[in-house]
Amino acid sequence: MTADDRLIVALDVPNALDGLKLAETLGDSVSFYKIGLGMLTGGGLALANELKDEHGKKIFLDMKLFDIGATVEAAVRGLAQFDLDFLTVHGDPHVVRAAKEGAAGSNLKILGVTILTSLDRSDLDGCLIKDGDVKDLVIERAGNAFEAGADGVIASPQEAALIRALPESEGRLIVTPGVRPAGAELGDQKRVATPANAVADGVDHIVVGRPVWRAQDPRAAAQAIVAEMSSVQANR
């Protein structure tokens, strides 16, 4: 079975050496990797460049940047020089606009984070986020990010169909963490769906970490997810 770009495997492991070892284990079964903030001090950027330049992989750098516009623009401009594929920023319009300025002239796609998939309404109350159903807030933030120029958004699979229904979503990406194969542990995710359901609801890419790298056979786990994304249920 060949790799499917719709599957992004999260290299949420302690350091670049562990990440490279996992990527070598997965081999040609995976073509797209996410490197997040947790690995940044463990050689994450060096690993991103090695996987991109020497192994021909696509790279999603999950930094979730948030700051004043000038700082975000400068940070993104610096990251854009590495020819990576996706970068996350918070989906607030001023952040998205600044990130797009920083990415100008490169192929780096800017993805706006709506609401983290590990949060529910009680978490948002603790953060003093305005009242309202989580799904409604995600849709609103997605629309605002698209209007600000985001190439795509990050949202849970439970909101994917509603985001895909937005007129502004045409030609934009929906990337979803919080995807768990049937029977997998939820971990810290609260708004989840299976790979097949996520694809059926209009998701372009799913991000899966622990169900792959904690599996006894990570390569077989990745291949099973790819098979599920191509199943009859996913294409309903």
N, C-alpha and C positions, 0 to 999 in steps of 0.2 A: 504493500500500500504506500503510495507517495504522500508527501506532506501536503497539508491543506492550510493555506495562509489564514483561513478563518480562525484557526486555533492558535492562540498566543499562550505559551507556557510561561508562567511567572517564576523567575529564578529567585524565589524568596529564600535563599540559602545564605549561610553566614558570610561567605567571601567569594572572591572571583575564582579561586581554585576549585571550590566546590561547585560553583556555577559551570565552569568549563567542563568539569568531570561529568556533570549531569547532561550537558549538551552533547558531549561525546557519546554518552550512553544512549541518548535519544536519536542521535545520528540523523539520517534523512527522514525520520518520521515526523520531525518538527522543523519548520522553517522560520518561525517568528517567536521572539522571546521578549518578555518584559523584565526590565531591570528597574527596581524601585529604590526609594530613598534609603531603605534599611541596608542596602548593600553599597551605598555611595562611599562610605569610609572603608569598605572592604575591597576596594578595587573595582567597583561597579562600572565606572566609565571606561577604564582600561579593558574590562571584559566586553563591554558593548562594542568597542572598536575592534577587538580581536574577532568576535563573532561575526561582525559585519565585513571586515576587510579580508580575513583569512578563511572564513567558513561560509561566506555568502548568505548569512542569515539576515532577516529583517529585525529591527530593534525598536521596541517601544520603551522610551525612557519615562518612567512614571515618577515625576518629581512633584507634581501638584503645586506648582509655584504660586505664590501669593505675596504681593508687595506693592509698593507704589509703581506707577507705570514705567518710570525711567529705569528702575532697577530690574523689573521684569523684562523690559525690552533688551537691556544690556545682557542679562543672563541668557536669554534665548538666542541672542545674536552669537554669543560665545558657543553655545551648544550646537547651533545650526552648522557650524564649520565641520562637524564630525560626520555629516551626511547620514544622520539617523533618520528613522521613518516617522515615529509618533512621539509627541511630547505632551504631557498633561500640565494644565494650569487650572487654577480654580475658575469656575465658569462665570465669575463676575465680569460684566461688560468691559470695565476699564482694564482688567487684567488680560482678557482675551485680545482686546485691541492692541495693547502694548506687545503681547506675545507675537501677534501677526506682523507687527512692524519689525520685531527682532528677527523673525523667520523669513522676511522678504528676500527673494532671490535664491532661496533654497527649496528643497523638496520636503522639508520637515512639515508635517501636518500637526496642527495645534488642536488638541482635544480639551474641551471644557468639562470639568468635573461638576456634576449637578449636586447630588447629595450622596455621601459615601454609603455604600451598600451595607456597612456594618451599623448604620444608625437607623433608629425608628423614631416615632413621634416623641417618646419620653426623652430620648437623647437630644432631640432638637429643642425641647422645652428647656433642658439644662443649658443649652447654648444660646438661649434667648432668641431663637429663630422664630419668625412670626407664626401665628396660628394658621392651621390649615392641614388638610390631609397631605401626607408625604408625597403621594403620587401627583397631586395637583402642584405642589411646590417644585417637584422635579420637572414636570412639563413646563412650568413657567420659566425655570432657570435654563432649561434646554433651549426654549425659544429665544430667550435673551442672549444666550451664548451664540446661537446661529446668527441672530441679527448683528451681533458684534463682529462676525466674521469667522467664527470657529469652523474648522474643517469637520468637526464631529464632536460628539459628547460622550461622557462616561456616565452610565446610569445602570441601575439594576435591570435584569431581564423582565421584571414585573412591570416596568414602565415602558419597555421597548415599543410595544405596539402603539401606545398612545403618542410617543415621540415620533414614530414613523408616520403617523397620521397628520402631523403638522405640515403645512405647506412649506415651511422653511427648511424642513428636513430633506427635501429633494436634493440628491447629489451629495449629501453629507453622511458622515459615518456615525454609526451607533456601536459603541464598544462596551461590553458588559463583563465586569467581574461578578462575583456572586453566582457563578455557574457551577453546579455540582451534579455529576452523574448520579443516576438513581442508586440509592443505598450509601452514598458517601456521607461522611460527617460534615455538618455545616460549619464547624469551627467558629470564627467570629462573624460570620455572615448571617444576616437576618432576612434579607429580601433576595430570595434565590429562585432558580429554575433549572431544569435539566438542559443540556446542550440542544436537544431536539426542539424543545419548546422555545428556547431563546432564538434559534434560527428561524423557526416558523413565525415568530413575532417581528421579524424584520431586522434582527441584529446582524451586523457585518462581521464582527469579530467577537469571540468569547475569550476570556482570560481565565485560565485554570492553573492553580499552583499545587497545593498540597495533594489533591487526588492523583496527580502525576508523580511528583517527586517523593511522596511517601509510599507509593505503591511498591509491592515486592518486585514487579517488573514494570518500571516506568515506561519503557517503549511500548509494551502491550497496552498499558493504560491510555497512552496518547492515541494509539491506533484505534482503540475502542471508542474514544471520544470523536475522532474523525468519522468513524463509521456511523455513529449516532447522528452526527450533523448531516450526513447524506442519506439518512433513513427516510422512509415514507412519511413518518410522523413529522420530521423536520420540513418536509416539502408539501405539507397539507395545504 
